[in-house]
């Protein structure tokens, strides 16, 4: 839930800051850090870590004789920012309702004439991070109606909790619910536990992997009683990758696999998000879902393409 690079903005900020320093009477002083450089570094620190890194590098290149005080100020700003973030997380840990952020996305399509089609896609993603914990709640619905008949009805919801043992290694627990009558499932419940590891986290790139055992309970459409129920142990493997493409565009790829004795499910989602302003973004996404042993008369592979408007809060 999306951070974007701010390098182009910081480059412009750095350029204007260095010009101001060059015109300042204090620009050539050897005794104190130029005021314009200090202002530039503080403003960059208010954006993100990548912005501060770039601003520090530009300032040190422009004023090599001031490299030490520039590095000292940048280090102090990094420390202050980390402490402020930890304070926010500590406060969030003490109040279950505090510290949540998230996004809501919606997309719709309507066609009339030779065909009468309506499509609606809705999603909500909530995230809360404390010093040790990360909580994520998701919910979504994809509905389609063609020529007066429902042709797709999929609902899903999930909760995942991560407890960070170290900055990169964490314990994970997940609960998921889904309903997709056109895929043959009245309900499907999944509970898993396991461990995760953040492989890459920096320079606009993040990759995490996790896995562990669990159980899945499937209730099949139009098959009452025990014959319509499947209960099995599963192993879950998942990977999430995000890459900032620019200051306003981000690519994301997720892969989830549930391996069971009766059925294996693979789900992959690719998305591209472009920020419109501070609150709204446009997103296109493609999801592929494959079942190795779907209910009778159901296809093994489903795909879904979405174009949505995203509101961040």
Secondary structure, DSSP 8 states (H G I E B T S, - for coil): ------HHHHHHHHHHHHHHHHHSGGGG-SSS--HHHHHHHHHHHTT-HHHHHHHHHHHHHH-GGGHHHHHHHHHHHHHHHHHHHHHHHHHHHT-TTSSEEEEEEEEEEEE-SS--EEEEEEEEEEEEE-SSEEEEEEEEEEEEEETTEEEEEEEEEEEEEEEESSSSEEEEEEEEEEEEGGGTEEEEEEEEEEEEEEEEEETTEEEEEEEEEEEEEEEETT--SGGGEEEEEEEEEEEEEEEE-SSSEEEEEEEEEEEESS-EEEEEEEEEEEE-SSSEEEEEEEEEEEESS-STT--SEEEEEEEEEEEE-
